[in-house]
Each structure stands twice: as C-alpha cells, then as structure tokens.
Amino acid sequence: MVKARGRAARVKKSDGQKTKNKLKELGLIDEVRMIESDGKYVYIPVLEGKGLGKFEIVEIELEGREKRKGFRELLAERFGEENAKGVLSSYDVVGDIAIVQIPKELEAHEEEVGKLLLKGDNKVKVVLKKAGGREGEFRVTRLKHLAGEGRTETEYVENGVRMKLDVSKVYFSPRLSHERKRIMGEVRDGENVLVLFAGVGPFALEIGKAHPSAKVVGVELNPEAVAYFKENIKLNKLENVSVELGDAKEAVKEKFVSWANRIVMPLPMGAEEFLDTAFLAAKPGCVVHFYRMVERVGGQKRANEKIGQAAKRAGREVEFIFEKEVRPYSASTVQIVLDFRVN
Ligand SMILES: C[S@@+](CC[C@H](N)C(=O)[O-])C[C@H]1O[C@@H](n2cnc3c(N)ncnc32)[C@H](O)[C@@H]1O
C-alpha cells in the first residue's frame, strides 16, 4: 500500500475514539487514508473544512486505503457502460442471494458477470440468473446458478421483520417493500386483516409486527411458502399472525365470511378473479388493497370498472380512496395498486 502525505488530527490515544466520532459528525474524516498510531498519539486523516480549528492538526504520511471497486464499476470496466446498465437495471438482492437478468449480449459471459457481482458486493454470497418468467399458480421463477455457494435458501430482513425463504421454491420480490411499509402505516388498532396470496408472509408479518392488537391471517396455496410462513411467524415471535394453506376462495367461504376490516390482494396477474371472494370477506367499511398489472394506457380505468361490476354483483358499494403506480413492469405494462372501501 502507498503512503500519502496530508493533514491529520493528532490526539492522545485515550481520546482517539471520541475525536474520531466528532470528526465523523462534522464530515471531516478523509476516508482515502488510514488512521494510524505511534503508541502515544493517534493520527486521524482529515479533509479541509469548517470546525478543524478545534483540533491539533499536523502534516504526516499515512497509509492510503485501497478503494474496493463496486459491481457497477467492475461491470462497466469489463463490458462497457451500456452492457453494465442492462444488468444493473434488473437485479434484485434477497438476503445474500442476488438474482440477475443477463442481457443477450452478455449471455456468453454470464458466469463472469456472476463472479464480478460476488467480488463487487460484499453481502452477496450466491448469484443466480433468471432462466424464465414467473411460472404456474405459485408464480415461482426458474433460476440457474451462476456463482458462489450452491444454495437457494436465504434470510432477508425487511421493515424490521426477518424472513427465511427459498427463492427457487416460492415467490418473493423485494420490490414491494415500500408498499408493505405504506400498508403497515394504514392499519388501525384491533383490525382483522386478511392477506390473500400471502407467500412466505411479508405483508402479514410486517403488519402483525407493527400492530400487535391486529389479528392478521394469510392465505396461500403453495405448501412450501406456507411452511416458510410458519417458520417466519416463530422467527419473529408473532402471536397475532397465522396462515391458512389453500385456495383463497375456499378459505374465505369456510372461515372468513364478513370477517375482515382490511384485505390485501397481492396477485397482480389475476386478482380480479377473486373480487367476489374479497366482497364476501369484507365487513362494512373494509378497505381493500388491490394489486394489478395493467396496460399503461386505459388499464387502470378498466380495473376500476371490474371492481365496480363485482361490487354490483355482491350488492355492495365501493368508494375508491387511493391509487398509485407501484412499479413499471414492461414497456406497455405497469403494476398499480387501487385502495377501495367496501360499504
Ligand atoms: C405474486 S405472489 C405474492 C406473494 C406475497 N404476497 C409477496 O408479496 O411476496 C402470489 C402468491 O399467491 C399464491 N396463490 C396463487 N393462487 C392462489 C390462490 N388461489 N389462493 C391462495 N394463494 C394463491 C401463489 O402461490 C403466490 O405465492
């Protein structure tokens, strides 16, 4: 490593940590050089700036810190900016597993991309590639191993909740974390919350943790997801959250008629087929959070119409209270959320 001459704050060894904290607060630490000690004094490399007057400043040679290159930099260096953008715009990290989409131009080098990701991102231990779209009723993605450890199970923390899951066996997307946070903020004390299509439990667990007085039930068809959901309830020590294995329509008919104050419907590819079910479960005043993929142009209006028609069939009234584009999906499609109250 190379020594670099520059300014440093000199303090007695016993005051080292305190001074470092103060300099950090002031944004005056020079991260490019290392802190060193000669046994009696500590030398903290500093930048020019307001507040330095309070410290004893000396000129000294300190070791330079080698800057670690990130994934973005490594990719751009090896394959050029344009190709790097193609990979970077479409990769997710779930716990310590990265899931990438490899553009056609880089397919011949996909394992190298995987290795660069391991090198450039400290927290990533496994790199997988999307080898197809989401498939079947369980909406699971086919994955191919590119680099790192040979496993597909991980633990992920979102909005203060720990979740174990296997990315090759269940649906999971970290891209809805901001929506889960929003819904957590909407729930009121003592509510009965029904999460249809609950997966390994992200909506249900996060709501349950934030609102101990709410009763939260998830319904999920994929037995592997339900097994993780149950493990996650234990992992987070939640007594107000439970999960039902089975089809949402059947579960509601059997156990949740006129039960819910709030219903979450995160099934963007077909939630409208379950609108009759939602109306059956809804108490008067119930709020429904309805997720749907729609055409960018005119798609939302059609979704509103479907909800209106289902309300009519159920003899209920709906009031639309919130709408938002959650995320882009393709050139012509976006995912939206519509919140409506059922009276
Ligand atoms: C888009 S994923 C959402 C999972 C979860 N809410 C999340 O955000 O991670 C949809 C989930 O619905 C489940 N599912 C599909 N059809 C179902 C049905 N008829 N009844 C209950 N769950 C169903 C799938 O297995 C899948 O886990």
The ligand as an SDF file (V2000), in Angstrom:
LIG
                    3D

 27 29  0  0  0  0  0  0  0  0999 V2000
  -47.4600  -12.5160   -6.5100 C   0  0  0  0  0  0  0  0  0  0  0  0
  -47.2520  -13.7080   -5.2340 S   0  0  0  0  0  0  0  0  0  0  0  0
  -47.3450  -12.6900   -3.7750 C   0  0  0  0  0  0  0  0  0  0  0  0
  -46.7090  -13.3250   -2.5660 C   0  0  0  0  0  0  0  0  0  0  0  0
  -46.5330  -12.4080   -1.3540 C   0  0  0  0  0  0  0  0  0  0  0  0
  -47.7270  -11.7080   -1.0100 N   0  0  0  0  0  0  0  0  0  0  0  0
  -45.3750  -11.4670   -1.5570 C   0  0  0  0  0  0  0  0  0  0  0  0
  -45.5970  -10.2580   -1.7420 O   0  0  0  0  0  0  0  0  0  0  0  0
  -44.2350  -11.9330   -1.5250 O   0  0  0  0  0  0  0  0  0  0  0  0
  -48.7920  -14.5190   -5.2950 C   0  0  0  0  0  0  0  0  0  0  0  0
  -48.9210  -15.7130   -4.3460 C   0  0  0  0  0  0  0  0  0  0  0  0
  -50.2760  -16.1760   -4.4280 O   0  0  0  0  0  0  0  0  0  0  0  0
  -50.2900  -17.5880   -4.3340 C   0  0  0  0  0  0  0  0  0  0  0  0
  -51.5700  -18.0290   -4.9240 N   0  0  0  0  0  0  0  0  0  0  0  0
  -51.8740  -18.1820   -6.2290 C   0  0  0  0  0  0  0  0  0  0  0  0
  -53.1650  -18.5550   -6.3860 N   0  0  0  0  0  0  0  0  0  0  0  0
  -53.6910  -18.6350   -5.1360 C   0  0  0  0  0  0  0  0  0  0  0  0
  -54.9760  -18.9640   -4.6420 C   0  0  0  0  0  0  0  0  0  0  0  0
  -55.9670  -19.3060   -5.4470 N   0  0  0  0  0  0  0  0  0  0  0  0
  -55.1830  -18.9190   -3.3180 N   0  0  0  0  0  0  0  0  0  0  0  0
  -54.1760  -18.5940   -2.4500 C   0  0  0  0  0  0  0  0  0  0  0  0
  -52.9320  -18.2690   -2.8790 N   0  0  0  0  0  0  0  0  0  0  0  0
  -52.6840  -18.2890   -4.1960 C   0  0  0  0  0  0  0  0  0  0  0  0
  -49.0290  -18.0160   -5.0750 C   0  0  0  0  0  0  0  0  0  0  0  0
  -48.6030  -19.2930   -4.6740 O   0  0  0  0  0  0  0  0  0  0  0  0
  -48.0460  -16.9020   -4.6940 C   0  0  0  0  0  0  0  0  0  0  0  0
  -47.2980  -17.2580   -3.5500 O   0  0  0  0  0  0  0  0  0  0  0  0
  1  2  1  0
  2  3  1  0
  2 10  1  0
  3  4  1  0
  4  5  1  0
  5  6  1  0
  5  7  1  0
  7  8  2  0
  7  9  1  0
 10 11  1  0
 11 12  1  0
 11 26  1  0
 12 13  1  0
 13 14  1  0
 13 24  1  0
 14 15  1  0
 14 23  1  0
 15 16  2  0
 16 17  1  0
 17 18  1  0
 17 23  2  0
 18 19  1  0
 18 20  2  0
 20 21  1  0
 21 22  2  0
 22 23  1  0
 24 25  1  0
 24 26  1  0
 26 27  1  0
M  CHG  2   2   1   9  -1
M  END
$$$$
